[in-house]
Amino acid sequence: MSTIEYKYKPGNLNASAPAFYKEENLKREEMVINIGPQHPSTHGVLRLEVVTDGEIVVDLVPHLGYLHRCFEKHAQSVPFNQAIPFVDRLDYVAAMNSEHAFVMGIEKMLGIENDIPKRVEYIRVLVAELNRIASHFVAIGTYGLDIGAFTPFLWVMRDREHIQRLLEWISGARMLYNYIWVGGLFYDLPVGFEEKCLEFINYLKPKLVELDDVLINNKIFVERTANIGVLPRNLAINYGVTGPVLRGSGLKYDLRRVDGYSVYPELDFDIPVGKGEMGQTGDCWDRTFVRVQEVKESVKIIEQCLEKLTKEHKRTRDFDPRAMVPKKIRPKAQDFYARAENSKGELGFFFRTDGRSDIPVRCKARACSFSNLSVLAEITRGHMVADMIAIIGSIDFVMGEVDR
């Protein structure tokens, strides 16, 4: 840098400076660049139109629609029970959680939600929490990969593979399960499943301590994520943000507690929130911290479910998980909204029925990833491009659910 450039750098100008160094004559050189839809750090097929001033992000516009599932039109052309495989393909990383929300909504419309056997309810929560852990492992591992940490990705994907095998043992499918049915389940737990699941949980507990050491408390990771992408609580509420992204901003809001659906009120678990331990409340570090803590809480829930399934609601020879499955699903004419806590936030389904058909007149999905992604521009402006990648990964979205 020349002497005159250093002497008259912006912010230190005075009346004696040459005219071309006057602040009013210094124009920013903004550039519009596209990141994605094939970029690995956009987590799928998200295209970001980014306005940059050098390395600083001035504005950002997310473009959606590259992975359109046509879920809502599909669901309006088949009976309720036949739409469950399409639900799996929304958030394909947490299909059990999506099925749980969809099926509970239909059961409430039919008025049979209190008739579901307790064993069925505990199995549903068990598989949903296993899938929640698997989903968070994908979020945590790929997030570390986004900002340069390779080892945690290998570790969590190794442990996620154990969960995939357990869920495949139950349903016969690796990721898209069609296991939770209206009124029951596709099949009871396989013989020996409870023992294998408990064996996995005991294996996983010390691995989570290692994950804290290698990633969450890692000095480089903290410097890359603390005070970056701060999402204030009021802004999160205004944008309809839910799940770990909202709880990372310090609000203890979890539908498993707020709505108390299924058997969650009978279980003991905490709702982790961001506290700004490494930076400001609501930053990238807080959002990742909340996911790691939620994995630990899901482990507690799974242990309690296994205890209930092996002591109070045991496997019996005459137990039929399909006993309450209705032969014809025909709710009365109504508008109905049902919601549940997916791994990424509030997943809701709106149904309009005419009382004459088992096919909904209207089916609309409220995708938590869509609402969470909408706040991206607000928390990215003013950060550097490298920080933008860290912010994107901290939101944890799945484009199949966003585009629906």
Secondary structure, 3 states (H helix, E strand, C coil): CCHHHHHCCCCCCCCCCCHHHCHHHCCCCEEEEEECCCCHHHCCCCEEEEEEECCEEEEEEEECCCCCCCHHHHHCCCCHHHHHHHHHCCCCCCHHHHHHHHHHHHHHHHCCHHHCCHHHHHHHHHHHHHHHHHHHHHHHHHHHHHCCCCHHHHHHHHHHHHHHHHHHHHHCCCCCCCCEECCEECCCCCCCHHHHHHHHHHHHHHHHHHHHHHHHCCHHHHHHHCCCCCCCHHHHHHCCCCCHHHHCCCCCCCHHHHCCCCCHHHCCCCCCCCCCCCCCCCCHHHHHHHHHHHHHHHHHHHHHHHHHHHHHCCCCCCCCCCCCCCCCCCCCCEEEEEEEEECCEEEEEEEEECCCCCCCCEEEEECHHHHHHHCHHHHHCCCEHHHHHHHHHHHCCCHHHHHC
